[in-house]
Amino acid sequence: MAFSMGNRLRAEVERQLLLDLTHYGIAPDGLWVDWSDTIGEGHCTDHLGGFLEACSGLRVCNAAGEVLYDGWMDFVHGGDAQPLFVFWLFLDERLAGDEYRELKGDPHLPPHVWAALPESSKRLCGKRGEYDAAWQDAPLVLAWLQTQHSAPAPVPSWSRQLFKFLTPWLKRGKK
């Protein structure tokens, strides 16, 4: 999986994934991302000269190579000049033996990622059939879309002028 990313994209994805760990109370110092058993999950984009696909089977290891966390990585990217936001869609902490503790288990955009997105990325998440419409039914996207459509549309200045012009005549007709 990582080989198709290219060095620049891989470095950026790993930087963002390790930084995203801090939102789950994990200090990323001394940790590294292991791509050896990843499985592509179909959500894809091109960025920084490489190809990125959301994937499961991603592991985070310490300097000794011990697997501490594993999960599923996903992203928001509207294409072209839009910024890339990489995050853990699912994340588990590996405990003793085969035991795990779930740190993130819901399949939705995390609130900290949504809050960081610029308006242009949010709009692209909510448009059906657009570049990054993989998130169009995510709860945070749907809630945001409702706030966008609940505000009244601005009235064009020409219609305000027309209303001012017609108001006296309309009042005369009611008498």
N, C-alpha and C positions, 0 to 999 in steps of 0.2 A: 504494500500500500504506500509506504513512505517514499519508495523509489520514484513514483510518478509525480510526486510533489515538486521535486527539485529542491535544492538547498535553501534558497531564500524563503519559499513558502513553508517548507518544513520547519525552519527555525522560527518563523512567525507563529505558526500553529502551536508548536511546543511552548513558546514563550507565553502565549495566551492561555493554553491549557494549565500550565503550571501556576500562572497568576490566578486563574479561576479557582484553584484549590483554596486560596485564601478565603473565599466566600463560604467555605465549609469548615473553617477553623484550622486549616492545614498550612503550615509554613513550607514553602516550596524549596527552601535552601537544601542543596545536595541531592535533590531528586531529579530523575530523568524519565523520559517517556520511552516505553518499549513498544514498538510497532510490529513485532515479530509474528503475532497471532491475530492480527486484525482481520476483520471481515467487512467489506464494503456494504453499505446499507442503502445506496441508491440516490441520496441527495448529493448532488455534485455541483462544482463550480470551477472556473479557471481564475487564477489570481497569481500575481507576482511571477508569471512565467511558468506556472505549474498547474497541476490538476489535483483538486481536493475532493474527496468523497467522505461523507459522514461514515463513521465506522464503529463497530463494536469490537470487543476483545482487546481494547487498548489498556495497557498497564502502566503504572507509575512505580518506579523502583528507587531504592536508596542507593548510596554509593557502593554498597556491598553486593548489589544486584538482587536484593530481596524484593519481591513484589509486595507493595504496601496497599495499593489501591488498584482497582480496575473498573472499567466503565465503557461508556459509549459516548463518543464525541460527535457533536453536530455544530452547526454554524448558521449565521445569518450573513448573507452577502447578496446585494442587489445587482451584482455584475458591474462590469466596466469600471467606472471611477468610484463606485460605492465602497465604503470601508468593509472590512471583514471582521466579524465578531465570532470567535470560536469559544465553545463552552462544553461543559459536561452535561449531556442529556440525562445520563444515568451514571451514578458513581457509588461504588461500594468500597468499604475498608476491609482489607483482608485481616482476619484475626488468626488465632491459633488453628492449625490444621486446615480443614475445609470450611471453617466458619467465616461468615461475612456479616458486616453491619452496613445497612443501607444508609447512605448519606444523602442521595438524591434519587428518588424512585418514580417521580411523575414524569410523563413524557412531554412536558411542556417547556416553553421558553422560561428560563429562570427570571424572576423579577429584576435582579441586578443587571442582567443583560438587556432586558427590555428598556430599563431606565437609561441605559447608556446609548441606546440607538438614536441616531439623528432622525428627524422627522421624515427625511427622504427614505430611509431604510424602513421605517414603520409603515409608510405608505405602500412600499413595495411588498411588504409582508402581507398586507391586507388585500392586494389586488389579485383577483382570480385570473389565472392564466399568465401572470407576469413571471419575471425571472426567479424570484424567491418566494413563490406562493406556497411553498411547503408549510408555511406557518399560518396560512389564511384562516384556519379553524382553531388556532390556539386561543385559550381563554383571554390572555392579555391583549391579543390582537383584536379579538371580537369586542372586548370592552372598550378599547381605544377607538375602534371604528364607530361605535355608538356615540361616543362623545364628539366625533368629527361630523356626524350627520345630524346631531341634535341641535347644533347651533344654527340659527337662521342664516340664510344666505345673505350676503351684503346686498343692499339695494343699490343698483347703479345710479349714478348722479343724474343721468338723463331722465330716469323715472321719477326721481324726487322733484325735478324741475317741472315735469309734465303734471305731476300731482298738484303742485303749488299753482300752476296755471289753470287747471281744471276745477280746483276746489270751489272757487266762488261761483262758477257756473253750475256745479253740482248742487250747491246749497240753494241756489235760486229755484232749481227744479223741484225741491222738496217743499217749498212754501205754497 
